[in-house]
Amino acid sequence: MMPELSPLLIEDAVRAALAEDLGRAGDVTTQATIPAKAGARALIAAREAGVIAGLPLARMAFRLMDDAVGFERWVDDGATVARGDVIARIEGPARAILSAERVALNYLGRLSGVASLTANYVKRISHTNARICDTRKTTPLLRAFEKYAVRCGGGANHRFGLDDAVLIKDNHIVVAGGVVEALRAAKAHVGHLVKIEIEVDTLDQLQEVLQEGADAVLLDNMSADDLRKAVTLVDGCMICEASGGVNLYTVAAIAETGVDLISVGALTHSAPVLDLGLDIEIS
């Protein structure tokens, strides 16, 4: 089942993006050159292959400019497209279509880029049981949408923010006084429904985690050999997540160590925009 986004979340974000683009005077170019009653038809098409994400935001951009604009999607989010494939058809008042075009394509291209890169990572490890997941290395105020795009690409979501799980990182451990101290403090603080994950850099630290107990362990920047040893030591008693040094060339070997999850910051902080275009015809 494909993920969904809240219509309220979409509308608030797109309305703000349109306000940013329109500024104080509105689209002066379109107002100056296009008659108020002119109509238009347009197609959004892929200029390169990829995975689509962000159609609800693109549709909202046109609707908020003028609810008379019709938006017909030809594919769904999560669909794989080839170069030249039509993604959506738009028809209605020409001024609204032209004024909303850039915001719609910005969202669609950005999120489709995230989905496409995620799908590439997922494909590289499809022969294993590991899953690709994202991180909090997202564009400010776009996290919900970028994480949605990760799911469209076949990936999984890590925590959405600082408030939905405990993730004890190396700096927490240093300040808390050690692995055991950090884990005990976390368990004493949070409720029974809040999961606790802790980052370790060495197998010795992992042994401490195993003695104290946690829901998941983040194996950071470990060699493939150490990852295999870690998975053997854990023996299914907690989730094993690998991070650090992950790219399209190393991800398969990491997955083959038997880890459950591989977190990849690049999914959201380094995904190239998918090249999409809108071609319009004045009617």
C-alpha positions in Angstrom: 0.0 0.0 0.0 1.3 3.4 -1.0 1.8 6.1 1.7 -0.5 9.0 2.1 0.0 12.6 3.1 -2.4 14.8 5.1 -4.3 17.2 2.9 -4.0 19.9 5.6 -0.2 19.4 5.7 0.0 19.7 1.9 -2.2 22.8 1.7 -0.3 24.7 4.4 3.1 24.0 2.7 2.0 24.7 -0.8 0.1 27.9 0.1 3.3 29.2 1.8 5.4 28.2 -1.3 3.0 30.0 -3.6 3.1 33.1 -1.4 6.9 33.1 -1.5 6.9 32.9 -5.3 4.1 35.4 -5.9 5.5 38.0 -3.6 3.7 41.3 -3.1 2.6 42.0 -6.7 1.8 38.5 -8.0 3.0 37.1 -11.3 3.6 40.3 -13.2 4.9 38.6 -16.3 1.8 36.4 -16.7 -0.5 39.3 -15.8 1.2 41.5 -18.5 1.2 38.9 -21.3 -1.7 36.5 -20.9 -5.4 37.6 -21.2 -7.4 37.1 -18.1 -9.9 34.8 -19.9 -7.3 32.7 -21.8 -7.4 29.0 -21.3 -4.6 26.5 -21.6 -3.8 22.8 -21.7 -0.5 21.4 -20.4 1.3 18.1 -19.9 3.9 17.3 -17.3 6.3 14.7 -18.7 9.5 13.0 -17.5 12.7 14.1 -19.2 14.6 11.2 -17.7 13.7 7.9 -16.1 12.8 7.8 -12.4 10.3 7.2 -9.7 7.5 9.7 -9.2 6.6 11.4 -5.9 4.8 14.6 -5.0 1.8 14.6 -7.3 -0.6 15.7 -4.5 1.5 18.8 -3.9 1.7 19.6 -7.6 -2.1 19.3 -7.9 -2.6 21.5 -4.8 -0.4 24.2 -6.3 -2.7 24.5 -9.4 -5.9 24.2 -7.3 -4.9 27.0 -4.9 -4.1 29.3 -7.8 -7.6 28.6 -9.2 -9.9 25.8 -8.4 -11.1 25.8 -12.0 -7.8 24.2 -13.0 -8.3 20.5 -13.7 -5.4 18.1 -12.8 -5.5 14.6 -14.2 -2.7 12.3 -13.0 -1.6 9.7 -15.6 0.5 7.8 -13.1 0.5 7.5 -9.3 3.2 8.4 -6.8 5.6 5.4 -6.6 5.3 4.7 -10.3 8.5 4.1 -12.4 8.5 6.2 -15.5 10.7 6.3 -18.6 12.0 9.4 -20.4 9.1 11.0 -22.3 6.3 9.4 -20.2 3.4 11.8 -19.4 2.8 12.2 -15.7 -0.2 14.5 -15.6 -2.5 16.6 -17.7 -3.6 20.1 -16.6 -6.3 22.2 -18.2 -7.9 25.5 -17.2 -7.2 29.2 -16.8 -3.9 29.9 -18.4 -2.8 32.5 -15.8 -3.2 30.1 -12.9 -1.4 27.3 -14.7 1.6 29.5 -15.6 1.8 31.0 -12.1 1.6 27.7 -10.3 4.0 25.9 -12.7 7.3 26.4 -10.8 6.0 25.6 -7.4 4.4 22.4 -8.7 7.5 21.3 -10.6 9.8 22.2 -7.7 7.9 19.9 -5.3 7.5 17.2 -7.9 11.1 17.2 -9.1 12.6 17.3 -5.6 10.5 14.5 -4.2 10.7 12.4 -7.3 14.5 12.7 -7.1 14.4 11.4 -3.5 12.1 8.6 -4.5 14.3 7.7 -7.5 17.6 7.6 -5.5 15.8 5.5 -2.8 14.6 3.0 -5.4 18.2 2.7 -6.7 19.4 1.8 -3.2 16.6 -0.6 -2.7 17.3 -2.3 -5.9 21.0 -2.8 -5.0 20.0 -4.8 -1.9 17.0 -6.6 -3.2 18.7 -10.0 -2.8 18.9 -9.5 1.0 16.4 -9.1 3.8 17.8 -5.6 4.8 15.8 -2.4 4.3 16.9 1.0 3.3 15.8 3.8 5.7 16.3 7.6 5.8 17.6 9.9 8.5 16.8 13.4 9.9 19.2 14.9 7.4 16.3 16.5 5.6 15.5 19.9 4.1 14.1 22.2 6.9 10.3 22.2 6.8 10.2 19.5 4.0 10.8 16.5 6.2 7.4 15.0 6.1 7.4 15.2 2.3 10.9 13.9 1.8 10.2 11.0 4.1 7.0 10.4 2.1 9.2 10.3 -1.1 11.5 7.7 0.5 8.5 5.5 1.1 7.4 6.0 -2.5 10.8 4.8 -3.6 10.5 1.6 -1.5 12.4 2.7 1.5 11.5 2.9 5.2 11.3 5.8 7.6 13.5 6.3 10.6 12.2 8.6 13.3 10.5 11.8 12.1 11.8 14.0 14.9 13.5 14.1 18.3 10.2 13.3 20.1 9.1 9.9 18.7 12.0 7.7 19.8 15.2 7.6 21.8 18.3 7.5 19.8 21.4 7.7 22.0 24.3 8.9 19.9 28.0 8.9 20.7 27.9 12.4 22.1 25.1 11.4 24.4 27.1 8.5 25.6 30.2 10.7 26.3 28.1 13.2 28.4 26.1 10.5 30.2 29.3 8.7 31.3 29.1 5.6 29.2 26.8 3.1 27.4 25.3 1.6 30.5 24.7 4.9 32.2 23.0 6.3 29.1 20.7 3.3 28.6 19.7 3.2 32.3 18.9 6.9 32.2 16.8 6.6 29.1 14.8 3.7 30.4 14.1 5.6 33.6 12.9 8.6 31.7 10.6 7.4 28.9 7.3 5.5 28.8 6.9 1.8 28.0 5.8 2.6 24.4 8.9 4.6 23.5 11.6 2.5 21.8 15.3 3.0 22.6 18.1 2.7 20.1 21.8 3.3 20.9 24.8 3.9 18.6 28.0 1.9 19.1 31.3 2.1 17.3 32.9 -1.0 18.6 32.1 -4.6 19.5 33.0 -3.9 23.1 30.4 -1.3 23.3 27.9 -3.7 21.7 28.6 -6.2 24.5 27.7 -3.6 27.0 24.4 -2.9 25.2 23.6 -6.6 25.1 24.1 -6.8 28.8 21.9 -3.8 29.5 19.3 -4.3 26.8 17.8 -2.0 24.1 15.3 -2.2 21.3 17.8 -1.5 18.5 21.5 -0.9 18.0 23.0 1.5 15.5 26.3 0.0 14.2 28.2 3.1 13.1 31.1 3.0 10.6 31.9 -0.6 11.2 33.7 -2.8 8.7 31.8 -5.5 7.0 33.6 -8.1 9.1 32.6 -6.3 12.3 29.0 -6.0 11.1 28.8 -9.7 10.6 30.3 -10.3 14.1 27.8 -7.8 15.5 24.8 -9.5 13.9 26.0 -12.9 15.2 26.4 -11.4 18.7 22.9 -9.8 18.7 21.4 -13.1 17.4 18.0 -11.5 16.8 17.5 -10.0 20.2 17.3 -6.5 18.9 17.2 -4.7 15.6 20.6 -4.1 13.9 21.0 -0.9 11.9 24.1 -0.1 10.0 25.2 3.5 9.1 28.2 5.4 7.9 30.1 4.9 4.7 27.0 3.9 2.8 26.8 4.6 -0.9 25.5 2.9 -4.0 28.8 1.0 -4.3 29.0 -0.3 -0.7 25.4 -0.8 0.2 25.1 -4.4 -1.2 28.1 -5.6 0.9 26.7 -4.0 4.0 23.3 -5.6 3.4 24.9 -9.0 3.0 26.3 -8.9 6.5 22.8 -9.6 7.8 21.8 -6.2 9.3 18.1 -5.4 9.4 18.3 -1.7 8.4 20.8 0.5 6.5 20.3 4.2 7.1 21.4 6.5 4.3 21.5 10.3 4.8 22.1 10.8 1.1 18.5 9.8 0.3 17.4 13.3 1.4 20.5 15.5 1.6 22.1 14.6 -1.8 19.3 13.3 -4.1 19.4 15.1 -7.5 16.2 16.6 -8.7 14.4 14.5 -11.3 14.1 16.4 -14.5 10.5 17.0 -15.3 8.9 19.5 -17.6 5.6 21.2 -18.2 4.8 22.0 -21.9 1.8 24.3 -22.3 -0.5 25.0 -25.3 -2.7 28.1 -25.3 -6.2 27.2 -26.4 
